[in-house]
């Protein structure tokens, strides 16, 4: 039985931590409000901790999943953070999607203490977290990843070691960049089809049997037709990730013209009040402009 820690018990983190508990491990838990950590500790016999520092003190392997770069920095190396409790050889895995440069900064701080830091963002959204079928993209020291891999395997099914510090995040940002641009293309196409009188379900059937077939469309399109925008991956978080991809590209002088437009469309959706809804709700921006709705007949 391993001594594990988990911080950040939101849409993704809660079920991820739950799987570690179900596997029979001792899990030290921390959440920003404390409520979810106490609830999960009661339900799963984990330990609710008062600070990230306490989680690290109780753990040999720590996983965390938070919202953005500043949250990650605060949890990891801020006052009362993981770094204050981490020992020699502790493995810290950040499953959040943050700026690669910030992740590298955090990693250097842990390395100076003799601990090992992995950037390990995941994809699969809420269903993947609940079913333990997440895909992880990992950057950092390979030996540390191999040590931690049995615990990753409790939470996911696919694991890609991408190279040195920050490269897991670079892969994740690339994946979300493509996801965002694909969704924008789908939204434009479906609004055009409906405005032109094509039944949206028929259009989906055509896409499923064409070169434009996409796993993203197959998964998300039925939610649009049902007008179900319950959150699996919110508009505001995709907007954040697209922004990080653009920021990273700026640092490397890589032009991303299409992605810049996708970012603006997501920003428009947030301005309309749809930031907390699933990102598939962003199709409503184009629907409003065109005066149509993509829905079942």
DAVEN-V634180 format. One record per run of one state. SS is the DSSP state (~ for helix, > for strand, _ for the rest). FROM is the first residue (numbers start at 1). LEN is the number of residues. If there is no record, write none. Layout:
# DAVEN-V634180
ss;from;len
SS;FROM;LEN
SS;FROM;LEN
This chain:
# DAVEN-V634180
ss;from;len
_;1;2
>;3;5
_;8;5
~;13;10
_;23;3
>;26;5
_;31;4
~;35;10
_;45;2
>;47;2
_;49;3
~;52;6
_;58;3
>;61;4
_;65;4
~;69;9
_;78;4
~;82;4
_;86;5
>;91;4
_;95;5
~;100;13
_;113;3
>;116;8
_;124;1
~;125;7
_;132;2
>;134;6
_;140;2
~;142;14
>;156;8
_;164;3
~;167;29
_;196;4
~;200;9
_;209;6
~;215;11
_;226;8
>;234;1
~;235;17
_;252;5
~;257;15
_;272;6
>;278;1
~;279;12
_;291;7
